[in-house]
Amino acid sequence: MKKVDVLYLYEHVARELDVACAVKSIAEKHFGVHIELVHFPGGMGEAFAKFKPQTVLISHCYSAKNYHSILLEWRNSTFVNLSWEQLLSRATQEEKAPADIFAKECVVHQAWSDEFAEFLKDHDVVENNIFINGQPAYMLYKEPYRHFFCDRKELAKQSNLDENKRWIFFPENFWRGFYTDDEIDMLASQGYDRKRACEMRDHARASMQEIMQWCTEVEKYDDIELIIRPRPATPLNDFIDTVNKIIDNVPRQIHFIKDGSVREWILASDLVISSYSTSLVEAAIAGKAAYLLKPLPLADYLYVDWFDYIKHITTREEFCNSCLDGVDVSSTDELKDWTERVLLSRGDPIYNLAGYLAHLTKNTVTKNKITRKMVTKPGRLPLPKWMIYEYRKITQKKIRRQLKNLNDIRHECDQLEQQEINYRIEKWADFLTGYEYIFNRKDESK
């Protein structure tokens, strides 16, 4: 069993892996901290048998029930919640709030802003367990990180697009429309409002129906490539099948592409459009024109603060005039200012996260001990929880290798061979070596 300083669990490759690789490179070179990257859940079986981590980074944490298998193996590690979803509507605040003693008292939470730190404290998270940093992924749109990604010419070649046309990038956000009845039942069983879940599904489906009809207007424009990207958790074929039920003949200018990362496409495109997707915030940081598509009124519980800083497109005519007939880069000036002020006000969050992980490995963090009783689900027999925990731990060790088969279609683009991961790690390390003078200045100012 190999002892490691930090085990960094990433879930969605496109969303998380570039930040993970950059943090690993900086932490190892500038802070002397060793980091291993592992996919969750796909790589867990092998990781359980291979690593004994001091610190474990997870992509989200609402309760211990999200991580029962991990807590059977690494209960004595320090857990850090990177919390990849923090720009929350009033509806999702209910879903994403820390819900048990494990999440509230035993986990260190990264906050992108003072506002999210207050949200955590309002939900009884221990103040000393909150690390206010900024949004690491948004830093990828800034110097020097933005130069790492594929340029427009390369993306055009990979996806058979015309680089000389205007590119409109549409990272869709209709994921609630793909809720099944079983998924709504599961949410309801966890205490979520069933009526609200059904309303949000209906709203997403109706919005998708209207917006996809708007998109057919692109057939009148020979100088446009419209790139529609489904969310990571929405299977590409499911999305295309749904579109085909809405549109009889999909215009040749429309391309459904899930390859590559959102940020590559944002950096390469001329305009970014979506419904209430935070990709629009990323477009603002990148200095791109962007619009929020809102064919239907939004319920109050779907409102998020940043909606006030971007223009809303509410009709088919507005869609044609603003999105298809030209590009106004100034459309995101207010949103960019808000993002810089709220989510990127503490310097470089990637470098900061690497430094904070070094702090964790060298210092004792004040947090509650994670007990067996705290993280053990009740069994069928009325046995003490410590006994159930130890039995499950022994059983899990016998089936560790099978745990790598926990993948499902919702991670269709997230399963990389170790060789591919190693290549990405090395590519980031080589890239950042060319900018050592920047990080050396940061080191000197510590």
Secondary structure in CASP SS format (residue, H / E / C, confidence):
PFRMAT SS
TARGET T0000
AUTHOR 0000-0000-0000
METHOD secondary structure of the structure
MODEL  1
M C 1.00
K E 1.00
K E 1.00
V E 1.00
D E 1.00
V E 1.00
L E 1.00
Y E 1.00
L E 1.00
Y E 1.00
E C 1.00
H C 1.00
V H 1.00
A H 1.00
R H 1.00
E H 1.00
L H 1.00
D H 1.00
V H 1.00
A H 1.00
C H 1.00
A H 1.00
V H 1.00
K H 1.00
S H 1.00
I H 1.00
A H 1.00
E H 1.00
K H 1.00
H H 1.00
F C 1.00
G C 1.00
V C 1.00
H C 1.00
I E 1.00
E E 1.00
L E 1.00
V E 1.00
H E 1.00
F C 1.00
P C 1.00
G C 1.00
G C 1.00
M H 1.00
G H 1.00
E H 1.00
A H 1.00
F H 1.00
A H 1.00
K H 1.00
F E 1.00
K E 1.00
P E 1.00
Q E 1.00
T E 1.00
V E 1.00
L E 1.00
I E 1.00
S C 1.00
H C 1.00
C C 1.00
Y C 1.00
S C 1.00
A H 1.00
K H 1.00
N H 1.00
Y H 1.00
H H 1.00
S H 1.00
I H 1.00
L H 1.00
L H 1.00
E H 1.00
W H 1.00
R C 1.00
N C 1.00
S C 1.00
T E 1.00
F E 1.00
V E 1.00
N E 1.00
L C 1.00
S C 1.00
W C 1.00
E C 1.00
Q C 1.00
L C 1.00
L C 1.00
S C 1.00
R H 1.00
A H 1.00
T H 1.00
Q H 1.00
E H 1.00
E H 1.00
K H 1.00
A C 1.00
P C 1.00
A C 1.00
D C 1.00
I H 1.00
F H 1.00
A H 1.00
K H 1.00
E H 1.00
C C 1.00
V E 1.00
V E 1.00
H E 1.00
Q E 1.00
A E 1.00
W C 1.00
S C 1.00
D H 1.00
E H 1.00
F H 1.00
A H 1.00
E H 1.00
F H 1.00
L H 1.00
K H 1.00
D H 1.00
H C 1.00
D C 1.00
V C 1.00
V C 1.00
E H 1.00
N H 1.00
N H 1.00
I E 1.00
F E 1.00
I E 1.00
N C 1.00
G C 1.00
Q C 1.00
P H 1.00
A H 1.00
Y H 1.00
M H 1.00
L C 1.00
Y C 1.00
K C 1.00
E C 1.00
P C 1.00
Y H 1.00
R H 1.00
H H 1.00
F H 1.00
F C 1.00
C C 1.00
D C 1.00
R H 1.00
K H 1.00
E H 1.00
L H 1.00
A H 1.00
K H 1.00
Q H 1.00
S H 1.00
N C 1.00
L C 1.00
D C 1.00
E C 1.00
N C 1.00
K C 1.00
R E 1.00
W E 1.00
I E 1.00
F E 1.00
F E 1.00
P E 1.00
E C 1.00
N C 1.00
F C 1.00
W H 1.00
R H 1.00
G H 1.00
F H 1.00
Y C 1.00
T C 1.00
D H 1.00
D H 1.00
E H 1.00
I H 1.00
D H 1.00
M H 1.00
L H 1.00
A H 1.00
S H 1.00
Q C 1.00
G C 1.00
Y C 1.00
D C 1.00
R H 1.00
K H 1.00
R H 1.00
A H 1.00
C H 1.00
E H 1.00
M H 1.00
R H 1.00
D H 1.00
H H 1.00
A H 1.00
R H 1.00
A H 1.00
S H 1.00
M H 1.00
Q H 1.00
E H 1.00
I H 1.00
M H 1.00
Q H 1.00
W H 1.00
C H 1.00
T H 1.00
E H 1.00
V H 1.00
E H 1.00
K H 1.00
Y C 1.00
D C 1.00
D C 1.00
I E 1.00
E E 1.00
L E 1.00
I E 1.00
I E 1.00
R E 1.00
P C 1.00
R C 1.00
P C 1.00
A C 1.00
T C 1.00
P C 1.00
L H 1.00
N H 1.00
D H 1.00
F H 1.00
I H 1.00
D H 1.00
T H 1.00
V H 1.00
N H 1.00
K H 1.00
I H 1.00
I C 1.00
D C 1.00
N C 1.00
V C 1.00
P C 1.00
R C 1.00
Q C 1.00
I E 1.00
H E 1.00
F E 1.00
I C 1.00
K C 1.00
D C 1.00
G C 1.00
S C 1.00
V H 1.00
R H 1.00
E H 1.00
W H 1.00
I H 1.00
L H 1.00
A H 1.00
S C 1.00
D C 1.00
L E 1.00
V E 1.00
I E 1.00
S E 1.00
S C 1.00
Y C 1.00
S C 1.00
T C 1.00
S H 1.00
L H 1.00
V H 1.00
E H 1.00
A H 1.00
A H 1.00
I H 1.00
A C 1.00
G C 1.00
K C 1.00
A E 1.00
A E 1.00
Y E 1.00
L E 1.00
L E 1.00
K C 1.00
P C 1.00
L C 1.00
P C 1.00
L C 1.00
A C 1.00
D H 1.00
Y H 1.00
L H 1.00
Y C 1.00
V C 1.00
D H 1.00
W H 1.00
F H 1.00
D H 1.00
Y H 1.00
I C 1.00
K C 1.00
H E 1.00
I E 1.00
T C 1.00
T C 1.00
R H 1.00
E H 1.00
E H 1.00
F H 1.00
C H 1.00
N H 1.00
S H 1.00
C H 1.00
L H 1.00
D C 1.00
G C 1.00
V C 1.00
D C 1.00
V H 1.00
S H 1.00
S H 1.00
T H 1.00
D H 1.00
E H 1.00
L H 1.00
K H 1.00
D H 1.00
W H 1.00
T H 1.00
E H 1.00
R H 1.00
V H 1.00
L H 1.00
L C 1.00
S C 1.00
R C 1.00
G C 1.00
D C 1.00
P H 1.00
I H 1.00
Y H 1.00
N H 1.00
L H 1.00
A H 1.00
G H 1.00
Y H 1.00
L H 1.00
A H 1.00
H H 1.00
L H 1.00
T H 1.00
K H 1.00
N C 1.00
T C 1.00
V C 1.00
T C 1.00
K C 1.00
N C 1.00
K C 1.00
I C 1.00
T C 1.00
R H 1.00
K H 1.00
M H 1.00
V H 1.00
T C 1.00
K C 1.00
P C 1.00
G C 1.00
R C 1.00
L C 1.00
P C 1.00
L C 1.00
P C 1.00
K H 1.00
W H 1.00
M H 1.00
I H 1.00
Y H 1.00
E H 1.00
Y H 1.00
R H 1.00
K H 1.00
I H 1.00
T H 1.00
Q H 1.00
K H 1.00
K H 1.00
I C 1.00
R H 1.00
R H 1.00
Q H 1.00
L H 1.00
K H 1.00
N H 1.00
L C 1.00
N C 1.00
D C 1.00
I H 1.00
R H 1.00
H H 1.00
E C 1.00
C C 1.00
D C 1.00
Q C 1.00
L C 1.00
E C 1.00
Q H 1.00
Q H 1.00
E H 1.00
I H 1.00
N H 1.00
Y H 1.00
R H 1.00
I H 1.00
E H 1.00
K H 1.00
W H 1.00
A H 1.00
D H 1.00
F H 1.00
L H 1.00
T H 1.00
G C 1.00
Y C 1.00
E H 1.00
Y H 1.00
I H 1.00
F H 1.00
N H 1.00
R H 1.00
K H 1.00
D H 1.00
E H 1.00
S C 1.00
K C 1.00
END
